[in-house]
Amino acid sequence: MKRVYLDNNATTPVLPEIFASVQPLFKELFGNPSSIHQEGREARALFEKAREHVAAMIHAQHDEVIFTSCGTESANHALKGIAYAKNSKGNHIITTKIEHPCVLNTCQYLQTKGFDITFLPVDSYGLIEPDDVKKAIRSDTILISIMYANNETGNLLPVEEIGRVAREYGIVFYSDMVQALGKIDINMESLPVDIATFSGHKVYAPKGVGALYIRNGLEFDSLIHGGHQEQGRRAGTENIIGIVAFGKACEVIKKEMAEENKKIEFLRQKLLDGILTKIEDVHLNGHPIFRLPNTLNLSFEFVEAESLLTALDIHGVAVSSGSACASGSSEPSHVLLSMGIPPEVCQSALRFSLGRGNTEEDIDYVLSVIPDVIGKLRALSPLYKK
Ligand SMILES: *Cc1c(COP(=O)(O)O)cnc(C)c1O
């Protein structure tokens, strides 16, 4: 049966050219980048080339990028690494209620270790005012952590403006940019952000590789001690296969980003228009303008998102309710709840996240099955009286 994959914010398929680029690393190119013989030097060369591609993608200096095992590890490094390094200056951290669990739960952990965390609320669009960040700043604030793009709604947060506030007060500013990479231009030269995190598998590289941008000169405590890899900032023999794939992904995406995103945005609009014409009582969650080109979060009133997800899956359509990290639990999304959306409307929310693999036929197919699926589910709902 036809499968239409619309869950690219959870993970993406590995592109064929990326797969091809790492195949020699399973065979003859097996060296350890820290070894000084020829095998080691060959691995080192590939490894540094990958770093250059990732750095170029975000307009960073070559030595401002280090590799980790995933976006979550990167977030742990950023938050704990800065919190520990700055602890003598204070223990207050500002973040938001809509962060990814890798930030929220790390902040909650830091709370148990004596750090004081402010979780800023968001407005009904899921956005935050730079002024609210300013008002939350105290004399003991050492870190501000605010994501660039939200994984559930696709919202783009005003990171540049918030960064200017952070600069004004001399506070370190960290941004989770996992969802922004490849979908919007990221320019670390001009963005007032000190530390940022990325993940390979959200940009068509395999799972198990992440990156961390650390602005030159920033004080930072390493979390993983051992060898001298990554200038002592992250020990352990490098996942060279994942890293080379991540580099290749950045090389490919950077070249084709504008064109691909235009196509993806067109498809998303087609999906939205089609759903709104064919189905009643549908609401868009998130901001209609300040958002990624690929993400669509919709509430289908009188329908349980989990049932809708399962029914669509049976019809060959892969989507998500809330974030992949939160699903499995039937708790309503913390992101949508913090936007003031009633719990029952949160529980009818579905996320469609498009990617490079999607075609117009995919969208036509989804539009051909979804009205019927919703009609059947609503017919079973005691609350639906039409
Ligand atoms: C997926 C995701 C992460 C975590 O990345 P992993 O590599 O899966 O650990 C962090 N933040 C956001 C916004 C994400 O979407």
The ligand as an SDF file (V2000), in Angstrom:
LIG
                    3D

 15 15  0  0  0  0  0  0  0  0999 V2000
   14.1500   16.1490   17.9180 C   0  0  0  0  0  0  0  0  0  0  0  0
   14.4090   17.3600   18.7400 C   0  0  0  0  0  0  0  0  0  0  0  0
   15.4020   17.3660   19.7340 C   0  0  0  0  0  0  0  0  0  0  0  0
   16.1720   16.1260   20.1340 C   0  0  0  0  0  0  0  0  0  0  0  0
   17.0550   15.6590   19.1780 O   0  0  0  0  0  0  0  0  0  0  0  0
   17.5420   14.1180   19.2490 P   0  0  0  0  0  0  0  0  0  0  0  0
   18.6680   14.0600   18.2830 O   0  0  0  0  0  0  0  0  0  0  0  0
   16.3640   13.2920   18.8240 O   0  0  0  0  0  0  0  0  0  0  0  0
   17.9560   13.8530   20.6380 O   0  0  0  0  0  0  0  0  0  0  0  0
   15.6220   18.5350   20.4140 C   0  0  0  0  0  0  0  0  0  0  0  0
   14.9190   19.6450   20.1510 N   0  0  0  0  0  0  0  0  0  0  0  0
   13.9730   19.6930   19.2010 C   0  0  0  0  0  0  0  0  0  0  0  0
   13.2540   20.9630   18.9510 C   0  0  0  0  0  0  0  0  0  0  0  0
   13.6830   18.5460   18.4660 C   0  0  0  0  0  0  0  0  0  0  0  0
   12.7250   18.5770   17.5470 O   0  0  0  0  0  0  0  0  0  0  0  0
  1  2  1  0
  2  3  1  0
  2 14  2  0
  3  4  1  0
  3 10  2  0
  4  5  1  0
  5  6  1  0
  6  7  2  0
  6  8  1  0
  6  9  1  0
 10 11  1  0
 11 12  2  0
 12 13  1  0
 12 14  1  0
 14 15  1  0
M  END
$$$$
